[in-house]
Amino acid sequence: MPVTLLCPSLRCRAVLQVPDTVRGKAVRCGHCGTVFSVPLTKQVVSRVEASRPSAEPEEKTV
Ligand SMILES: [Zn+2]
């Protein structure tokens, strides 16, 4: 059963279908060439984590 993944590259975000034999291994996106590892758990295409920079320092001037 193929696994459907979303390319982690925010500039690509191609939907990739890979065989489940590659779970836990690295695959390469055929669109952008990004190499990423396939999660071991079942993962359906869902919203990509919005890369929200949470490193916003709380500036409190006293
Ligand atoms: Zn890609």
PDB file of the backbone (N, CA, C, O) and the ligand in Angstrom, with CONECT records:
HET     ZN  A 101       1
ATOM      1  N   MET A   1       0.857  -1.193   0.000  1.00  0.00           N
ATOM      2  CA  MET A   1       0.000   0.000   0.000  1.00  0.00           C
ATOM      3  C   MET A   1       0.889   1.237   0.000  1.00  0.00           C
ATOM      4  O   MET A   1       1.689   1.415   0.918  1.00  0.00           O
ATOM      5  N   PRO A   2       0.770   2.070  -0.979  1.00  0.00           N
ATOM      6  CA  PRO A   2       1.636   3.251  -1.030  1.00  0.00           C
ATOM      7  C   PRO A   2       1.301   4.258   0.049  1.00  0.00           C
ATOM      8  O   PRO A   2       0.168   4.372   0.516  1.00  0.00           O
ATOM      9  N   VAL A   3       2.324   4.971   0.414  1.00  0.00           N
ATOM     10  CA  VAL A   3       2.157   6.010   1.421  1.00  0.00           C
ATOM     11  C   VAL A   3       2.120   7.355   0.713  1.00  0.00           C
ATOM     12  O   VAL A   3       2.958   7.653  -0.138  1.00  0.00           O
ATOM     13  N   THR A   4       1.160   8.134   1.072  1.00  0.00           N
ATOM     14  CA  THR A   4       1.070   9.456   0.469  1.00  0.00           C
ATOM     15  C   THR A   4       1.729  10.472   1.390  1.00  0.00           C
ATOM     16  O   THR A   4       1.397  10.583   2.571  1.00  0.00           O
ATOM     17  N   LEU A   5       2.648  11.192   0.829  1.00  0.00           N
ATOM     18  CA  LEU A   5       3.377  12.163   1.621  1.00  0.00           C
ATOM     19  C   LEU A   5       3.320  13.522   0.952  1.00  0.00           C
ATOM     20  O   LEU A   5       3.036  13.662  -0.237  1.00  0.00           O
ATOM     21  N   LEU A   6       3.596  14.486   1.758  1.00  0.00           N
ATOM     22  CA  LEU A   6       3.685  15.828   1.219  1.00  0.00           C
ATOM     23  C   LEU A   6       5.142  16.251   1.324  1.00  0.00           C
ATOM     24  O   LEU A   6       5.765  16.124   2.378  1.00  0.00           O
ATOM     25  N   CYS A   7       5.660  16.744   0.244  1.00  0.00           N
ATOM     26  CA  CYS A   7       7.048  17.186   0.254  1.00  0.00           C
ATOM     27  C   CYS A   7       7.213  18.261   1.322  1.00  0.00           C
ATOM     28  O   CYS A   7       6.456  19.231   1.354  1.00  0.00           O
ATOM     29  N   PRO A   8       8.192  18.089   2.189  1.00  0.00           N
ATOM     30  CA  PRO A   8       8.373  19.060   3.282  1.00  0.00           C
ATOM     31  C   PRO A   8       8.886  20.406   2.813  1.00  0.00           C
ATOM     32  O   PRO A   8       8.862  21.388   3.555  1.00  0.00           O
ATOM     33  N   SER A   9       9.342  20.442   1.594  1.00  0.00           N
ATOM     34  CA  SER A   9       9.840  21.724   1.102  1.00  0.00           C
ATOM     35  C   SER A   9       8.669  22.676   0.865  1.00  0.00           C
ATOM     36  O   SER A   9       7.751  22.376   0.102  1.00  0.00           O
ATOM     37  N   LEU A  10       8.721  23.795   1.515  1.00  0.00           N
ATOM     38  CA  LEU A  10       7.612  24.744   1.398  1.00  0.00           C
ATOM     39  C   LEU A  10       7.522  25.330  -0.003  1.00  0.00           C
ATOM     40  O   LEU A  10       6.485  25.859  -0.402  1.00  0.00           O
ATOM     41  N   ARG A  11       8.607  25.232  -0.732  1.00  0.00           N
ATOM     42  CA  ARG A  11       8.580  25.778  -2.080  1.00  0.00           C
ATOM     43  C   ARG A  11       8.075  24.748  -3.083  1.00  0.00           C
ATOM     44  O   ARG A  11       7.844  25.063  -4.250  1.00  0.00           O
ATOM     45  N   CYS A  12       7.909  23.531  -2.620  1.00  0.00           N
ATOM     46  CA  CYS A  12       7.521  22.472  -3.542  1.00  0.00           C
ATOM     47  C   CYS A  12       6.142  21.932  -3.162  1.00  0.00           C
ATOM     48  O   CYS A  12       5.174  22.071  -3.911  1.00  0.00           O
ATOM     49  N   ARG A  13       6.079  21.326  -2.006  1.00  0.00           N
ATOM     50  CA  ARG A  13       4.848  20.770  -1.446  1.00  0.00           C
ATOM     51  C   ARG A  13       4.154  19.819  -2.419  1.00  0.00           C
ATOM     52  O   ARG A  13       2.926  19.790  -2.509  1.00  0.00           O
ATOM     53  N   ALA A  14       4.933  19.067  -3.121  1.00  0.00           N
ATOM     54  CA  ALA A  14       4.361  18.103  -4.038  1.00  0.00           C
ATOM     55  C   ALA A  14       3.822  16.907  -3.254  1.00  0.00           C
ATOM     56  O   ALA A  14       4.357  16.534  -2.210  1.00  0.00           O
ATOM     57  N   VAL A  15       2.777  16.332  -3.772  1.00  0.00           N
ATOM     58  CA  VAL A  15       2.234  15.130  -3.154  1.00  0.00           C
ATOM     59  C   VAL A  15       2.961  13.937  -3.752  1.00  0.00           C
ATOM     60  O   VAL A  15       2.952  13.725  -4.965  1.00  0.00           O
ATOM     61  N   LEU A  16       3.580  13.176  -2.891  1.00  0.00           N
ATOM     62  CA  LEU A  16       4.371  12.048  -3.346  1.00  0.00           C
ATOM     63  C   LEU A  16       3.756  10.751  -2.857  1.00  0.00           C
ATOM     64  O   LEU A  16       3.235  10.666  -1.745  1.00  0.00           O
ATOM     65  N   GLN A  17       3.827   9.766  -3.697  1.00  0.00           N
ATOM     66  CA  GLN A  17       3.369   8.441  -3.277  1.00  0.00           C
ATOM     67  C   GLN A  17       4.556   7.511  -3.320  1.00  0.00           C
ATOM     68  O   GLN A  17       5.172   7.302  -4.364  1.00  0.00           O
ATOM     69  N   VAL A  18       4.861   6.963  -2.175  1.00  0.00           N
ATOM     70  CA  VAL A  18       5.994   6.064  -2.083  1.00  0.00           C
ATOM     71  C   VAL A  18       5.522   4.741  -1.502  1.00  0.00           C
ATOM     72  O   VAL A  18       4.544   4.707  -0.755  1.00  0.00           O
ATOM     73  N   PRO A  19       6.192   3.670  -1.831  1.00  0.00           N
ATOM     74  CA  PRO A  19       5.815   2.382  -1.254  1.00  0.00           C
ATOM     75  C   PRO A  19       6.091   2.371   0.243  1.00  0.00           C
ATOM     76  O   PRO A  19       7.040   2.998   0.714  1.00  0.00           O
ATOM     77  N   ASP A  20       5.254   1.653   0.985  1.00  0.00           N
ATOM     78  CA  ASP A  20       5.439   1.683   2.431  1.00  0.00           C
ATOM     79  C   ASP A  20       6.694   0.953   2.880  1.00  0.00           C
ATOM     80  O   ASP A  20       7.000   0.894   4.071  1.00  0.00           O
ATOM     81  N   THR A  21       7.396   0.415   1.943  1.00  0.00           N
ATOM     82  CA  THR A  21       8.655  -0.244   2.306  1.00  0.00           C
ATOM     83  C   THR A  21       9.744   0.771   2.606  1.00  0.00           C
ATOM     84  O   THR A  21      10.800   0.425   3.135  1.00  0.00           O
ATOM     85  N   VAL A  22       9.486   2.001   2.272  1.00  0.00           N
ATOM     86  CA  VAL A  22      10.509   3.014   2.514  1.00  0.00           C
ATOM     87  C   VAL A  22      10.265   3.757   3.821  1.00  0.00           C
ATOM     88  O   VAL A  22      10.900   4.773   4.105  1.00  0.00           O
ATOM     89  N   ARG A  23       9.341   3.235   4.603  1.00  0.00           N
ATOM     90  CA  ARG A  23       9.082   3.895   5.879  1.00  0.00           C
ATOM     91  C   ARG A  23      10.333   3.859   6.745  1.00  0.00           C
ATOM     92  O   ARG A  23      10.988   2.827   6.892  1.00  0.00           O
ATOM     93  N   GLY A  24      10.636   5.006   7.306  1.00  0.00           N
ATOM     94  CA  GLY A  24      11.811   5.106   8.153  1.00  0.00           C
ATOM     95  C   GLY A  24      13.079   5.331   7.355  1.00  0.00           C
ATOM     96  O   GLY A  24      14.164   5.492   7.914  1.00  0.00           O
ATOM     97  N   LYS A  25      12.929   5.341   6.055  1.00  0.00           N
ATOM     98  CA  LYS A  25      14.095   5.590   5.214  1.00  0.00           C
ATOM     99  C   LYS A  25      13.959   6.954   4.553  1.00  0.00           C
ATOM    100  O   LYS A  25      12.942   7.641   4.655  1.00  0.00           O
ATOM    101  N   ALA A  26      15.019   7.297   3.885  1.00  0.00           N
ATOM    102  CA  ALA A  26      15.016   8.599   3.227  1.00  0.00           C
ATOM    103  C   ALA A  26      14.586   8.442   1.777  1.00  0.00           C
ATOM    104  O   ALA A  26      15.006   7.520   1.079  1.00  0.00           O
ATOM    105  N   VAL A  27      13.756   9.348   1.354  1.00  0.00           N
ATOM    106  CA  VAL A  27      13.353   9.358  -0.043  1.00  0.00           C
ATOM    107  C   VAL A  27      13.655  10.737  -0.604  1.00  0.00           C
ATOM    108  O   VAL A  27      13.869  11.702   0.129  1.00  0.00           O
ATOM    109  N   ARG A  28      13.666  10.795  -1.906  1.00  0.00           N
ATOM    110  CA  ARG A  28      13.944  12.089  -2.514  1.00  0.00           C
ATOM    111  C   ARG A  28      12.748  12.525  -3.338  1.00  0.00           C
ATOM    112  O   ARG A  28      12.197  11.756  -4.126  1.00  0.00           O
ATOM    113  N   CYS A  29      12.370  13.746  -3.145  1.00  0.00           N
ATOM    114  CA  CYS A  29      11.267  14.291  -3.908  1.00  0.00           C
ATOM    115  C   CYS A  29      11.685  14.412  -5.365  1.00  0.00           C
ATOM    116  O   CYS A  29      12.725  14.990  -5.678  1.00  0.00           O
ATOM    117  N   GLY A  30      10.882  13.874  -6.231  1.00  0.00           N
ATOM    118  CA  GLY A  30      11.219  13.914  -7.638  1.00  0.00           C
ATOM    119  C   GLY A  30      11.004  15.272  -8.270  1.00  0.00           C
ATOM    120  O   GLY A  30      11.408  15.525  -9.405  1.00  0.00           O
ATOM    121  N   HIS A  31      10.367  16.131  -7.517  1.00  0.00           N
ATOM    122  CA  HIS A  31      10.072  17.458  -8.057  1.00  0.00           C
ATOM    123  C   HIS A  31      11.176  18.457  -7.740  1.00  0.00           C
ATOM    124  O   HIS A  31      11.653  19.182  -8.614  1.00  0.00           O
ATOM    125  N   CYS A  32      11.571  18.479  -6.472  1.00  0.00           N
ATOM    126  CA  CYS A  32      12.548  19.489  -6.073  1.00  0.00           C
ATOM    127  C   CYS A  32      13.863  18.875  -5.618  1.00  0.00           C
ATOM    128  O   CYS A  32      14.859  19.579  -5.447  1.00  0.00           O
ATOM    129  N   GLY A  33      13.865  17.571  -5.425  1.00  0.00           N
ATOM    130  CA  GLY A  33      15.115  16.914  -5.044  1.00  0.00           C
ATOM    131  C   GLY A  33      15.387  16.925  -3.561  1.00  0.00           C
ATOM    132  O   GLY A  33      16.455  16.501  -3.120  1.00  0.00           O
ATOM    133  N   THR A  34      14.438  17.404  -2.787  1.00  0.00           N
ATOM    134  CA  THR A  34      14.616  17.416  -1.342  1.00  0.00           C
ATOM    135  C   THR A  34      14.614  15.996  -0.801  1.00  0.00           C
ATOM    136  O   THR A  34      13.721  15.204  -1.102  1.00  0.00           O
ATOM    137  N   VAL A  35      15.608  15.689  -0.013  1.00  0.00           N
ATOM    138  CA  VAL A  35      15.666  14.369   0.596  1.00  0.00           C
ATOM    139  C   VAL A  35      15.097  14.466   2.003  1.00  0.00           C
ATOM    140  O   VAL A  35      15.519  15.306   2.797  1.00  0.00           O
ATOM    141  N   PHE A  36      14.155  13.616   2.298  1.00  0.00           N
ATOM    142  CA  PHE A  36      13.566  13.620   3.619  1.00  0.00           C
ATOM    143  C   PHE A  36      13.222  12.205   4.007  1.00  0.00           C
ATOM    144  O   PHE A  36      13.111  11.319   3.160  1.00  0.00           O
ATOM    145  N   SER A  37      13.053  11.999   5.308  1.00  0.00           N
ATOM    146  CA  SER A  37      12.777  10.646   5.775  1.00  0.00           C
ATOM    147  C   SER A  37      11.281  10.432   5.901  1.00  0.00           C
ATOM    148  O   SER A  37      10.537  11.325   6.305  1.00  0.00           O
ATOM    149  N   VAL A  38      10.867   9.254   5.555  1.00  0.00           N
ATOM    150  CA  VAL A  38       9.455   8.902   5.621  1.00  0.00           C
ATOM    151  C   VAL A  38       9.135   8.481   7.051  1.00  0.00           C
ATOM    152  O   VAL A  38       9.804   7.607   7.604  1.00  0.00           O
ATOM    153  N   PRO A  39       8.139   9.082   7.640  1.00  0.00           N
ATOM    154  CA  PRO A  39       7.785   8.711   9.012  1.00  0.00           C
ATOM    155  C   PRO A  39       7.314   7.273   9.091  1.00  0.00           C
ATOM    156  O   PRO A  39       6.716   6.744   8.155  1.00  0.00           O
ATOM    157  N   LEU A  40       7.593   6.652  10.224  1.00  0.00           N
ATOM    158  CA  LEU A  40       7.211   5.254  10.398  1.00  0.00           C
ATOM    159  C   LEU A  40       5.714   5.103  10.582  1.00  0.00           C
ATOM    160  O   LEU A  40       5.125   4.079  10.236  1.00  0.00           O
ATOM    161  N   THR A  41       5.124   6.123  11.124  1.00  0.00           N
ATOM    162  CA  THR A  41       3.700   6.040  11.380  1.00  0.00           C
ATOM    163  C   THR A  41       2.924   6.427  10.129  1.00  0.00           C
ATOM    164  O   THR A  41       3.418   7.125   9.244  1.00  0.00           O
ATOM    165  N   LYS A  42       1.735   5.961  10.097  1.00  0.00           N
ATOM    166  CA  LYS A  42       0.868   6.314   8.982  1.00  0.00           C
ATOM    167  C   LYS A  42       0.641   7.806   8.980  1.00  0.00           C
ATOM    168  O   LYS A  42       0.291   8.401   9.999  1.00  0.00           O
ATOM    169  N   GLN A  43       0.839   8.385   7.853  1.00  0.00           N
ATOM    170  CA  GLN A  43       0.619   9.821   7.793  1.00  0.00           C
ATOM    171  C   GLN A  43      -0.112  10.170   6.519  1.00  0.00           C
ATOM    172  O   GLN A  43       0.370   9.951   5.408  1.00  0.00           O
ATOM    173  N   VAL A  44      -1.253  10.703   6.715  1.00  0.00           N
ATOM    174  CA  VAL A  44      -2.029  11.130   5.568  1.00  0.00           C
ATOM    175  C   VAL A  44      -1.681  12.581   5.284  1.00  0.00           C
ATOM    176  O   VAL A  44      -1.269  13.332   6.168  1.00  0.00           O
ATOM    177  N   VAL A  45      -1.851  12.933   4.079  1.00  0.00           N
ATOM    178  CA  VAL A  45      -1.557  14.323   3.725  1.00  0.00           C
ATOM    179  C   VAL A  45      -2.469  15.243   4.511  1.00  0.00           C
ATOM    180  O   VAL A  45      -3.694  15.201   4.399  1.00  0.00           O
ATOM    181  N   SER A  46      -1.840  16.049   5.287  1.00  0.00           N
ATOM    182  CA  SER A  46      -2.616  17.011   6.062  1.00  0.00           C
ATOM    183  C   SER A  46      -1.918  18.350   5.970  1.00  0.00           C
ATOM    184  O   SER A  46      -0.993  18.548   5.182  1.00  0.00           O
ATOM    185  N   ARG A  47      -2.365  19.215   6.756  1.00  0.00           N
ATOM    186  CA  ARG A  47      -1.762  20.541   6.681  1.00  0.00           C
ATOM    187  C   ARG A  47      -0.322  20.474   7.141  1.00  0.00           C
ATOM    188  O   ARG A  47       0.009  19.829   8.136  1.00  0.00           O
ATOM    189  N   VAL A  48       0.493  21.133   6.417  1.00  0.00           N
ATOM    190  CA  VAL A  48       1.901  21.192   6.790  1.00  0.00           C
ATOM    191  C   VAL A  48       2.038  22.160   7.941  1.00  0.00           C
ATOM    192  O   VAL A  48       1.382  23.200   8.002  1.00  0.00           O
ATOM    193  N   GLU A  49       2.897  21.785   8.831  1.00  0.00           N
ATOM    194  CA  GLU A  49       3.140  22.652   9.968  1.00  0.00           C
ATOM    195  C   GLU A  49       3.549  24.016   9.473  1.00  0.00           C
ATOM    196  O   GLU A  49       4.562  24.178   8.794  1.00  0.00           O
ATOM    197  N   ALA A  50       2.772  24.955   9.814  1.00  0.00           N
ATOM    198  CA  ALA A  50       3.130  26.299   9.407  1.00  0.00           C
ATOM    199  C   ALA A  50       4.414  26.696  10.122  1.00  0.00           C
ATOM    200  O   ALA A  50       4.497  26.717  11.350  1.00  0.00           O
ATOM    201  N   SER A  51       5.375  27.000   9.330  1.00  0.00           N
ATOM    202  CA  SER A  51       6.662  27.348   9.927  1.00  0.00           C
ATOM    203  C   SER A  51       6.559  28.732  10.547  1.00  0.00           C
ATOM    204  O   SER A  51       6.922  29.754   9.965  1.00  0.00           O
ATOM    205  N   ARG A  52       6.055  28.692  11.730  1.00  0.00           N
ATOM    206  CA  ARG A  52       5.868  29.955  12.418  1.00  0.00           C
ATOM    207  C   ARG A  52       7.037  30.173  13.374  1.00  0.00           C
ATOM    208  O   ARG A  52       7.220  29.402  14.316  1.00  0.00           O
ATOM    209  N   PRO A  53       7.791  31.170  13.148  1.00  0.00           N
ATOM    210  CA  PRO A  53       8.938  31.401  14.034  1.00  0.00           C
ATOM    211  C   PRO A  53       8.473  31.774  15.426  1.00  0.00           C
ATOM    212  O   PRO A  53       7.986  32.877  15.676  1.00  0.00           O
ATOM    213  N   SER A  54       8.639  30.818  16.319  1.00  0.00           N
ATOM    214  CA  SER A  54       8.168  31.049  17.679  1.00  0.00           C
ATOM    215  C   SER A  54       9.260  31.676  18.534  1.00  0.00           C
ATOM    216  O   SER A  54       9.133  31.828  19.748  1.00  0.00           O
ATOM    217  N   ALA A  55      10.322  32.026  17.854  1.00  0.00           N
ATOM    218  CA  ALA A  55      11.433  32.616  18.588  1.00  0.00           C
ATOM    219  C   ALA A  55      11.260  34.127  18.694  1.00  0.00           C
ATOM    220  O   ALA A  55      12.187  34.912  18.494  1.00  0.00           O
ATOM    221  N   GLU A  56      10.054  34.479  19.012  1.00  0.00           N
ATOM    222  CA  GLU A  56       9.808  35.907  19.167  1.00  0.00           C
ATOM    223  C   GLU A  56      10.039  36.298  20.612  1.00  0.00           C
ATOM    224  O   GLU A  56       9.255  35.952  21.497  1.00  0.00           O
ATOM    225  N   PRO A  57      11.077  36.992  20.832  1.00  0.00           N
ATOM    226  CA  PRO A  57      11.418  37.342  22.226  1.00  0.00           C
ATOM    227  C   PRO A  57      10.412  38.308  22.821  1.00  0.00           C
ATOM    228  O   PRO A  57       9.998  39.293  22.210  1.00  0.00           O
ATOM    229  N   GLU A  58      10.049  37.977  24.028  1.00  0.00           N
ATOM    230  CA  GLU A  58       9.112  38.858  24.721  1.00  0.00           C
ATOM    231  C   GLU A  58       9.875  40.027  25.309  1.00  0.00           C
ATOM    232  O   GLU A  58      10.613  39.886  26.285  1.00  0.00           O
ATOM    233  N   GLU A  59       9.693  41.121  24.730  1.00  0.00           N
ATOM    234  CA  GLU A  59      10.424  42.285  25.220  1.00  0.00           C
ATOM    235  C   GLU A  59       9.548  43.063  26.187  1.00  0.00           C
ATOM    236  O   GLU A  59       8.487  43.590  25.854  1.00  0.00           O
ATOM    237  N   LYS A  60      10.056  43.096  27.383  1.00  0.00           N
ATOM    238  CA  LYS A  60       9.285  43.837  28.376  1.00  0.00           C
ATOM    239  C   LYS A  60      10.174  44.919  28.964  1.00  0.00           C
ATOM    240  O   LYS A  60      11.127  44.658  29.699  1.00  0.00           O
ATOM    241  N   THR A  61       9.844  46.053  28.634  1.00  0.00           N
ATOM    242  CA  THR A  61      10.627  47.147  29.210  1.00  0.00           C
ATOM    243  C   THR A  61       9.980  47.616  30.506  1.00  0.00           C
ATOM    244  O   THR A  61       8.813  48.004  30.546  1.00  0.00           O
ATOM    245  N   VAL A  62      10.751  47.567  31.517  1.00  0.00           N
ATOM    246  CA  VAL A  62      10.205  47.949  32.814  1.00  0.00           C
ATOM    247  C   VAL A  62      10.514  49.397  33.138  1.00  0.00           C
ATOM    248  O   VAL A  62      10.126  49.889  34.198  1.00  0.00           O
TER     249      VAL A  62
HETATM  250 ZN    ZN A 101       9.560  18.520  -3.403  1.00  0.00          ZN2+
END
